[in-house]
Amino acid sequence: MKVGILGSGDVAKALAEGFVKHGHEVTLGTRAPAKLADWVAKHANARVASFADAAKFGELVVLAVKGTAAGDALRATGVANLSGKPVIDATNPIADAPPVNGVLKFFTSHDQSQMEKLQREFADAKFVKAFNSVGAAFMVNPSFQGGKPTMFICGNDDGAKKTVTRILDQFGWETADMGKVEAARAIEPLCMLWCIPGLLRNEWSHAFKLLR
Ligand SMILES: NC(=O)c1ccc[n+]([C@@H]2O[C@H](COP(=O)([O-])OP(=O)(O)OC[C@H]3O[C@@H](n4cnc5c(N)ncnc54)[C@H](OP(=O)(O)O)[C@@H]3O)[C@@H](O)[C@H]2O)c1
């Protein structure tokens, strides 16, 4: 697939490497393309552009920007470049405030997630929450003693979730579909849970698994 990734940080780069590894074409979107010049020189099949051009390029779009900037980044991207496309939302609504005893502070509430807000504003984009509750280093084909980890996803569009599930299969994950966009109220805080061992004890090498 052609994949437009909005972002230039660890998540954008890790996912870009994963997509390229599995034969997809990638364009990263950023406000400052020059900062990715070295990275791009080392990665064939990956290009860098503006947010708008990266999304225009993608049949699949990935949102991987700072949580507080997600709305602004999508506005800069432009509704027309997102319309009708699956958009993987890897963001977390982490507030600009310090954690308390290892627990991150969110700017959302239990009844209103980041992805619901984005889905409402960009109604024609097909958001799927994924990749938000594991560290960037483990997003692509991670190897855990406990076996394949589980990626919890949600979103309103079944076709978009099928596309994301195929990507997750390639990236070495089992997928647990938690339903519509409101399930992001439960999936986004998994990021808090995932970060607690890291923030308290500097342990960052784990992922979640759903046992049945
Ligand atoms: N780091 C992880 O391991 C991890 C794991 C799971 C989920 N996440 C989530 O994934 C997202 C990306 O995380 P990250 O660590 O890769 O990077 P990050 O440092 O959280 O975000 C960097 C990106 O945010 C964009 N950005 C910042 N301020 C902006 C603004 N005012 N307007 C538009 N764009 C802005 C930057 O754009 P420019 O390129 O233009 O500077 C850059 O692409 C976050 O929401 C994070 O919570 C992170």
The ligand as a Gaussian input file, in Angstrom:
#p B3LYP/6-31G(d) Opt

LIG

0 1
 N        6.991000       7.246000      21.702000
 C        6.340000       6.097000      21.849000
 O        6.952000       5.053000      22.114000
 C        4.839000       6.067000      21.670000
 C        4.172000       4.835000      21.743000
 C        2.794000       4.783000      21.483000
 C        2.114000       5.941000      21.168000
 N        2.787000       7.142000      21.130000
 C        2.035000       8.343000      20.733000
 O        2.357000       8.588000      19.378000
 C        2.420000       9.981000      19.120000
 C        3.798000      10.332000      18.556000
 O        4.770000      10.081000      19.534000
 P        6.340000      10.302000      19.251000
 O        7.020000       9.968000      20.517000
 O        6.727000       9.609000      17.993000
 O        6.465000      11.831000      18.902000
 P        6.068000      13.191000      19.677000
 O        7.317000      13.820000      20.144000
 O        4.983000      12.929000      20.666000
 O        5.456000      14.045000      18.478000
 C        6.273000      14.512000      17.456000
 C        5.394000      14.926000      16.306000
 O        4.388000      15.851000      16.730000
 C        4.305000      16.897000      15.792000
 N        3.885000      18.146000      16.437000
 C        4.295000      18.659000      17.628000
 N        3.707000      19.855000      17.840000
 C        2.943000      20.103000      16.753000
 C        2.077000      21.183000      16.373000
 N        1.895000      22.239000      17.170000
 N        1.423000      21.090000      15.190000
 C        1.600000      20.027000      14.386000
 N        2.395000      18.981000      14.689000
 C        3.054000      19.012000      15.850000
 C        5.718000      17.042000      15.269000
 O        5.602000      17.623000      13.998000
 P        6.883000      18.131000      13.178000
 O        7.428000      16.916000      12.526000
 O        6.305000      19.085000      12.227000
 O        7.827000      18.739000      14.185000
 C        6.198000      15.612000      15.224000
 O        5.898000      15.014000      13.993000
 C        2.103000      10.665000      20.439000
 O        0.738000      11.025000      20.446000
 C        2.408000       9.596000      21.478000
 O        1.616000       9.734000      22.652000
 C        4.118000       7.228000      21.380000

